[in-house]
Amino acid sequence: MNKKVFFALAILSILAMTFASAAAPAKTATYAGAQFIQGKGLVLTFNVSGNFSTGELKGSIYVYGEKSYQMNCYYKDNTDNTVLGCVAPDKLKMFAGKGAVARFSDFGFYITIPDTGFYCNGSEIFYAIGRVTLANGTVDNWEYPYDYPPFGNGPDVAGKMKAYDRTYYQSLGQQVVDWDFIFEGCKDTLSP
């Protein structure tokens, strides 16, 4: 091939790549924070640029040592495409303080599952309900404080309950495959 023709093709290729990348603006995303919102679940916020397709707005959160949970993202304001809100299940409350990876499109972010903010003052009783699902298909419903030892009122109550259940069912030769936690509130007295 003639050197002049090869050189011309190389220049045309470089120009084509330059114009192609200029025509398709780069997508960027930065993690802005996360919080639990009552009735929604875990809401993560991202500052973004570029347009994300519907498929790119479906993501997941992997909690270290646990499993992945689905996360759906949306633009916070229909007139502004610079902020994404991503919603993950409320059950992630039980992993407060644990590390996780949140992913959508081609982006991945290391995060810490935030504190739920669900705890009671020293004179109140912490109430929660939920269920344990075992590998054999058995489902056990539970209530706190009735079905558990006293774990206190702090934000780590859910983690203590989950650890207790895993140990308890493991001693029976069973494996916990799912564990749900729903905060019911604080009360002044212990009553069913």
Secondary structure, DSSP 8 states (H G I E B T S, - for coil): --HHHHHHHHHHHHHHHHHHHHHS---EEEEEEEEEETTTEEEEEEEEES---TGGGEEEEEETTS-EEEEEEEEEETTEEEEEEEEE-GGGGGGTT-EEEEEETTEEEEEE---------TTSEEEEEEEEEETTS-EEEEEETTTS----SSTTHHHHHHHHHHHHHHHTT--EEEEEEEEEEEESS---
